[in-house]
């Protein structure tokens, strides 16, 4: 099975806006023609089939996250701040993730449902009878930041500025030099942490400041300020971006499938499975980069140590070898396991919260707006190398 054939016109580039607008035809060709693909322009390999992506996501011994999980971040070989658990390998990853898992439990996340619902109601009620709203600006972008801000104890009046900071840091523009996101934009959180250290409260920031653990050296200690700062930065960023994309995709896909939308209006108990199908069908974070530590082989071809490989979980979620008729959106599908939250030691700690936010948002939207049409003249797709979704998704409502 070739990496690519010399005369092939198959080309995949995560920075190409035209491909990113709809990568699925390209990813299908990659799965069929070049399940191990190589891009010589950006010097990376890519795996696109479920049977390849799933085990590689869990094989941290070879496919390393410690130099970053974005292609441009690995290429920059920049130092990773301590506490950035997405960009860590064992043993330090287990230590830092263990601390996070103690304070970021599914039970605590599910207890947030009244807060999520209250925010949705507060945001959506004034829009009834308005003729339209924006799934991203009016709900998808604001809600996750509000909930994470509540968890961390970040003042409401500061949350929008922080969300804008993250969005701007990830956004790509035509002609960008592909520099990695700035990992040092933690300054806005430093003052909150310092204040919270002197004024403890019932929030995650206080718990992170006080949590005792045994680090990789066997020393029992609490997190230092830099570690807390990077934890908070990670929580605020990761919690904001992917859930916002999920809600935007829900607006688009349900507009395109009005029959299925009507079923959800009539029977809201179908919504949790619809959220899983949304996650499978349009993965908010569909590309995961890894640094290859050891020589490996895929499909009869070598991938040398020191390479960068992209694990295309968004493609794996549309792999016809795994899912029947994968390009059909079906809220009744028995989804089983998808890879939108990753797999293995880096499985998303916020998965329970993202599912909760997606479910409640859909319940509250459909309760007020059983129908809508996308205003395509004003819809804008976001451009980043790692998350896919909508920057603006305005809709018309009766």
C-alpha positions as CSV (number, residue, x, y, z in Angstrom):
1,X,0.0,0.0,0.0
2,X,1.7,3.2,-1.1
3,X,2.3,6.3,1.0
4,X,1.3,8.1,-2.2
5,X,2.0,7.2,-5.8
6,X,4.2,9.5,-7.9
7,X,1.5,10.5,-10.3
8,X,-1.2,10.9,-7.6
9,X,-3.0,14.2,-7.3
10,X,-4.0,13.3,-3.7
11,X,-3.0,16.2,-1.4
12,X,-3.8,16.9,2.2
13,X,-2.7,20.0,4.1
14,X,-4.2,21.0,7.5
15,X,-3.4,24.6,6.7
16,X,-5.3,24.7,3.3
17,X,-8.5,26.6,3.9
18,X,-10.2,25.0,0.8
19,X,-9.5,21.5,2.1
20,X,-10.5,22.4,5.6
21,X,-13.9,23.7,4.5
22,X,-14.8,20.0,3.7
23,X,-11.9,17.6,4.3
24,X,-14.0,14.5,4.1
25,X,-13.6,13.7,0.3
26,X,-9.8,14.1,0.8
27,X,-9.8,11.9,3.9
28,X,-11.8,9.2,2.1
29,X,-9.2,9.1,-0.6
30,X,-6.5,8.9,1.9
31,X,-8.2,6.0,3.7
32,X,-8.6,4.2,0.3
33,X,-5.4,5.2,-1.6
34,X,-2.8,6.2,1.0
35,X,-3.7,5.1,4.6
36,X,-0.2,6.2,5.5
37,X,0.1,9.5,3.8
38,X,3.2,11.7,3.6
39,X,3.2,15.5,2.9
40,X,6.6,16.6,1.8
41,X,5.8,20.3,1.9
42,X,5.2,20.3,5.6
43,X,7.1,17.1,6.3
44,X,4.5,15.0,8.2
45,X,2.9,11.6,7.9
46,X,-0.8,11.1,8.5
47,X,-3.0,8.1,9.4
48,X,-6.7,8.3,8.6
49,X,-8.3,4.8,9.3
50,X,-10.0,4.0,12.6
51,X,-8.0,0.8,13.0
52,X,-4.7,2.9,12.8
53,X,-5.7,6.1,14.6
54,X,-7.3,4.4,17.7
55,X,-4.3,2.4,18.8
56,X,-1.8,5.2,18.0
57,X,-3.8,7.6,20.3
58,X,-3.3,5.2,23.2
59,X,0.3,4.2,22.4
60,X,2.0,7.1,24.2
61,X,5.3,5.2,24.4
62,X,5.9,5.8,20.6
63,X,3.5,8.6,19.6
64,X,4.4,11.4,22.1
65,X,2.5,14.5,23.1
66,X,5.3,16.0,25.2
67,X,6.4,18.3,22.3
68,X,2.9,19.4,21.6
69,X,-0.2,18.1,19.7
70,X,-0.2,20.7,17.0
71,X,2.0,20.3,13.9
72,X,3.3,23.8,14.2
73,X,4.0,23.5,17.9
74,X,6.1,20.3,17.4
75,X,8.0,21.9,14.5
76,X,8.8,24.9,16.7
77,X,10.3,22.6,19.3
78,X,9.4,25.2,21.9
79,X,9.5,24.5,25.6
80,X,6.1,23.3,27.0
81,X,5.1,25.0,30.3
82,X,4.6,22.6,33.3
83,X,1.0,21.6,34.0
84,X,0.0,21.6,30.3
85,X,-1.4,18.1,30.5
86,X,-2.4,18.0,26.9
87,X,1.3,18.4,26.0
88,X,2.8,16.0,28.5
89,X,4.0,12.3,28.6
90,X,4.3,10.0,31.5
91,X,5.4,10.0,34.2
92,X,4.7,13.7,34.7
93,X,1.5,13.5,32.8
94,X,0.0,10.9,35.2
95,X,0.9,13.1,38.1
96,X,-0.6,16.3,36.7
97,X,-3.7,14.5,35.2
98,X,-4.3,12.8,38.5
99,X,-4.5,16.1,40.3
100,X,-6.9,17.4,37.6
101,X,-9.0,14.3,37.7
102,X,-9.5,14.7,41.5
103,X,-11.0,18.2,41.0
104,X,-12.6,17.8,37.6
105,X,-14.9,14.8,38.2
106,X,-17.9,13.8,36.1
107,X,-20.1,14.0,39.2
108,X,-19.0,17.7,39.7
109,X,-19.6,18.4,36.0
110,X,-23.1,16.9,36.0
111,X,-23.9,19.0,39.1
112,X,-23.5,22.1,36.8
113,X,-26.6,21.3,34.8
114,X,-28.8,24.0,36.6
115,X,-26.1,26.6,35.9
116,X,-25.9,25.6,32.2
117,X,-29.6,25.6,31.8
118,X,-30.0,29.0,33.6
119,X,-27.4,30.5,31.2
120,X,-29.2,29.1,28.1
121,X,-32.5,30.4,29.2
122,X,-31.0,33.8,30.0
123,X,-29.4,33.9,26.6
124,X,-32.3,32.5,24.5
125,X,-35.4,34.0,26.0
126,X,-34.8,37.5,24.7
127,X,-34.3,36.1,21.2
128,X,-37.8,34.7,21.0
129,X,-39.7,36.6,18.3
130,X,-36.5,38.4,17.1
131,X,-36.4,36.7,13.7
132,X,-33.0,35.2,14.2
133,X,-29.9,34.6,16.3
134,X,-26.3,33.4,16.0
135,X,-25.7,29.8,17.2
136,X,-22.0,30.8,18.0
137,X,-22.2,34.4,19.2
138,X,-25.4,34.1,21.1
139,X,-24.9,30.7,22.6
140,X,-22.0,28.4,21.5
141,X,-19.1,30.7,22.2
142,X,-20.5,32.4,25.4
143,X,-21.9,29.4,27.3
144,X,-18.7,27.3,27.7
145,X,-16.6,30.3,28.8
146,X,-19.3,31.2,31.3
147,X,-19.4,27.7,32.8
148,X,-15.7,27.4,32.9
149,X,-15.4,30.9,34.4
150,X,-17.9,29.9,37.1
151,X,-16.0,26.7,37.9
152,X,-12.7,28.6,38.1
153,X,-14.1,31.7,39.8
154,X,-13.3,34.1,37.0
155,X,-15.4,37.3,37.1
156,X,-18.2,37.4,34.5
157,X,-17.2,40.8,33.2
158,X,-13.7,39.4,32.2
159,X,-14.8,36.2,30.5
160,X,-15.5,37.6,27.0
161,X,-12.1,39.2,26.8
162,X,-10.5,35.9,27.8
163,X,-12.5,34.0,25.1
164,X,-11.5,36.5,22.5
165,X,-7.8,36.0,23.5
166,X,-8.1,32.2,22.9
167,X,-10.0,32.6,19.6
168,X,-7.4,35.1,18.3
169,X,-4.5,32.9,19.4
170,X,-5.8,29.9,17.4
171,X,-7.1,31.7,14.3
172,X,-5.2,31.3,11.0
173,X,-5.2,34.0,8.3
174,X,-4.3,33.5,4.6
175,X,-0.6,33.8,4.3
176,X,0.2,33.2,8.0
177,X,3.7,32.1,8.7
178,X,2.3,29.0,10.6
179,X,3.8,30.1,13.9
180,X,2.5,28.0,16.8
181,X,-0.1,29.4,19.2
182,X,1.5,31.5,21.9
183,X,1.8,29.3,25.0
184,X,2.7,32.3,27.2
185,X,-0.7,34.1,27.2
186,X,-1.4,33.2,30.8
187,X,-1.0,36.7,32.3
188,X,-4.8,37.4,32.5
189,X,-5.1,34.5,35.0
190,X,-2.2,35.3,37.2
191,X,-4.1,38.1,39.1
192,X,-7.1,35.8,39.7
193,X,-4.8,33.1,41.1
194,X,-3.0,35.5,43.4
195,X,-6.3,36.9,44.7
196,X,-7.8,33.5,45.1
197,X,-4.8,32.3,47.1
198,X,-5.7,34.9,49.7
199,X,-9.4,34.6,49.4
200,X,-10.2,30.8,49.1
201,X,-13.6,29.8,47.8
202,X,-15.6,26.8,46.6
203,X,-14.1,26.7,43.1
204,X,-11.6,24.7,41.1
205,X,-8.9,27.4,41.4
206,X,-8.9,27.1,45.1
207,X,-8.9,23.3,44.9
208,X,-5.9,23.4,42.5
209,X,-4.0,25.7,44.8
210,X,-4.5,23.4,47.8
211,X,-4.4,19.9,46.3
212,X,-1.6,17.8,47.7
213,X,-0.1,15.1,45.6
214,X,3.0,13.0,45.1
215,X,5.0,14.2,42.1
216,X,7.2,12.1,39.8
217,X,10.1,12.4,42.2
218,X,8.1,10.9,45.1
219,X,7.8,14.3,46.8
220,X,4.5,15.2,48.4
221,X,3.7,18.8,47.6
222,X,1.1,21.2,46.2
223,X,1.2,22.7,42.7
224,X,3.5,25.7,42.3
225,X,2.1,28.9,40.9
226,X,3.3,28.2,37.3
227,X,1.6,24.8,37.3
228,X,-1.7,26.2,38.6
229,X,-1.5,29.0,36.0
230,X,-1.1,26.5,33.2
231,X,-3.8,24.3,34.5
232,X,-6.2,27.2,34.6
233,X,-5.1,28.4,31.1
234,X,-5.7,24.8,29.7
235,X,-9.1,24.5,31.3
236,X,-10.3,27.8,30.1
237,X,-9.0,27.2,26.5
238,X,-10.0,23.6,26.0
239,X,-13.3,24.1,27.7
240,X,-14.2,27.0,25.5
241,X,-13.1,26.0,22.0
242,X,-14.5,22.5,21.4
243,X,-17.9,22.9,23.0
244,X,-18.4,26.1,21.0
245,X,-17.7,24.2,17.8
246,X,-20.1,21.4,18.8
247,X,-23.0,23.8,19.3
248,X,-22.2,25.5,16.0
249,X,-22.3,22.2,14.1
250,X,-25.6,21.4,15.8
251,X,-27.1,24.5,14.3
252,X,-25.9,23.7,10.8
253,X,-26.6,20.0,10.7
254,X,-30.1,20.2,12.2
255,X,-31.0,22.9,9.7
256,X,-29.9,20.5,7.0
257,X,-31.9,17.6,8.5
258,X,-35.2,19.2,9.4
259,X,-36.9,15.8,9.7
260,X,-34.5,14.7,12.4
261,X,-34.7,18.1,14.1
262,X,-38.5,17.6,14.3
263,X,-38.0,14.2,15.9
264,X,-35.8,15.8,18.6
265,X,-38.5,18.5,19.2
266,X,-41.1,15.8,19.7
267,X,-38.9,13.5,21.8
268,X,-36.1,15.2,23.6
269,X,-34.9,11.9,25.0
270,X,-33.3,11.4,21.6
271,X,-31.0,14.4,22.2
272,X,-28.1,12.6,24.1
273,X,-27.6,10.2,21.2
274,X,-27.9,13.0,18.7
275,X,-25.0,14.8,20.6
276,X,-22.9,11.6,20.1
277,X,-23.7,11.5,16.4
278,X,-22.9,15.2,16.1
279,X,-19.5,14.6,17.7
280,X,-18.8,11.6,15.4
281,X,-20.0,13.3,12.2
282,X,-18.3,16.7,12.8
283,X,-15.4,16.2,15.2
284,X,-14.7,19.6,16.8
285,X,-11.0,18.7,17.1
286,X,-10.3,16.4,14.2
287,X,-6.5,16.4,13.9
288,X,-4.1,15.3,16.6
289,X,-0.3,15.6,16.0
290,X,2.3,13.4,17.7
291,X,6.1,13.2,17.7
292,X,7.3,9.7,16.7
293,X,9.8,8.6,19.3
294,X,10.7,5.2,17.8
295,X,11.0,3.8,14.2
296,X,7.6,2.3,13.3
297,X,5.9,0.8,10.2
298,X,2.5,1.4,8.9
299,X,1.0,-0.3,5.8
300,X,4.4,-1.8,4.9
301,X,6.2,1.6,5.0
302,X,8.6,3.0,7.6
303,X,8.0,6.1,9.7
304,X,11.3,7.0,11.2
305,X,11.9,8.3,14.7
306,X,11.8,12.0,14.8
307,X,8.9,12.3,12.4
308,X,5.6,14.1,13.0
309,X,2.5,12.1,12.4
310,X,-1.1,13.4,12.3
311,X,-3.7,11.1,13.7
312,X,-6.9,12.1,11.9
313,X,-9.6,11.2,14.4
314,X,-12.1,13.2,12.3
315,X,-11.4,10.9,9.4
316,X,-11.5,7.8,11.6
317,X,-15.0,8.8,12.7
318,X,-16.1,8.7,9.1
319,X,-14.3,5.4,8.3
320,X,-16.7,3.1,6.4
321,X,-14.6,0.1,7.7
322,X,-15.9,1.1,11.2
323,X,-19.2,2.9,10.7
324,X,-22.0,1.9,8.3
325,X,-22.8,4.6,5.7
326,X,-20.6,7.0,7.7
327,X,-21.3,10.2,5.6
328,X,-25.0,9.9,6.6
329,X,-26.0,12.0,9.6
330,X,-28.4,9.9,11.7
331,X,-29.5,10.7,15.2
332,X,-30.7,7.1,15.7
333,X,-27.3,5.6,14.8
334,X,-25.8,3.2,17.4
335,X,-22.6,5.3,17.5
336,X,-20.6,3.1,19.8
337,X,-17.1,4.5,20.4
338,X,-16.0,7.5,18.4
339,X,-12.7,9.3,18.8
340,X,-13.8,12.9,19.1
341,X,-12.6,13.0,22.7
342,X,-9.4,11.2,21.9
343,X,-8.5,7.8,23.4
344,X,-6.0,6.5,25.9
345,X,-4.3,8.6,28.5
346,X,-5.2,11.8,26.8
347,X,-8.9,11.1,26.6
348,X,-10.6,14.5,27.2
349,X,-11.2,15.1,30.9
350,X,-14.0,17.5,30.0
351,X,-16.0,15.0,28.0
352,X,-18.8,14.8,30.6
353,X,-19.1,18.6,30.7
354,X,-19.1,18.9,26.9
355,X,-21.8,16.3,26.6
356,X,-23.8,18.1,29.3
357,X,-23.5,21.5,27.6
358,X,-24.4,20.1,24.2
359,X,-27.5,18.3,25.5
360,X,-28.8,21.2,27.5
361,X,-28.1,23.7,24.8
362,X,-30.1,21.6,22.3
363,X,-32.9,21.1,24.7
364,X,-33.3,24.8,25.4
365,X,-32.9,25.8,21.7
366,X,-35.4,23.3,20.4
367,X,-37.9,24.2,23.1
368,X,-38.0,27.7,21.8
369,X,-37.1,27.4,18.2
370,X,-38.4,24.2,16.5
371,X,-37.3,25.4,13.1
372,X,-34.6,27.6,11.6
373,X,-32.7,28.2,8.4
374,X,-29.0,29.1,8.2
375,X,-28.2,32.6,6.9
376,X,-25.5,31.4,4.6
377,X,-24.7,34.9,3.3
378,X,-23.4,35.8,6.7
379,X,-22.1,32.5,8.0
380,X,-18.3,32.3,8.5
381,X,-16.3,29.1,9.1
382,X,-13.4,29.5,11.6
383,X,-9.9,28.7,10.3
384,X,-7.4,27.0,12.6
385,X,-5.1,24.0,12.2
386,X,-6.6,22.0,15.0
387,X,-10.3,22.7,15.6
388,X,-13.1,22.9,13.0
389,X,-16.3,24.8,13.3
390,X,-18.0,28.1,12.8
391,X,-17.0,31.6,13.8
392,X,-20.4,32.9,12.9
393,X,-23.6,30.8,12.2
394,X,-26.6,33.2,12.1
395,X,-30.0,31.6,11.5
396,X,-33.4,32.9,10.5
397,X,-36.3,31.8,12.8
398,X,-40.0,32.2,12.1
